[in-house]
Amino acid sequence: MKATETCPKCQCRRLFVIEKVAQAAHDSINTIVAMSVTTLPVPSSQVGLEDDNSYRAAIGHFEAWVCSKCGYTEWYTKGAVPALEHHVAQRGRGVRLVDGGVAPYR
Ligand SMILES: [Zn+2]
């Protein structure tokens, strides 16, 4: 849909593009935050703190293309591939890679 600017389900060409998919924050419905793709643990020592806590960094965001006629939606991940590669390498993080090769440049 993004490449052709045409809905693959109904051929409609009137599409909404949501640049950063957002949602209400957990602790306040009045706060809107970008939906992150994943998170990574950040030890407190890496953020200049001396406690033994670990923090979570929100990584990446989603772009969505939505057909105005049928609602078909395509999601695109932005800024999260290195974190996803890290999760795959660590195993057991709920992310797996199906590697059939990278598509040729268009
Ligand atoms: Zn459609």
Residues whose N, C-alpha, C, O or C-beta is under 5 A from the ligand:
A	BS01	ZN	C7 K9 C10 Q11 C12 C67 K69 C70 G71 Y72
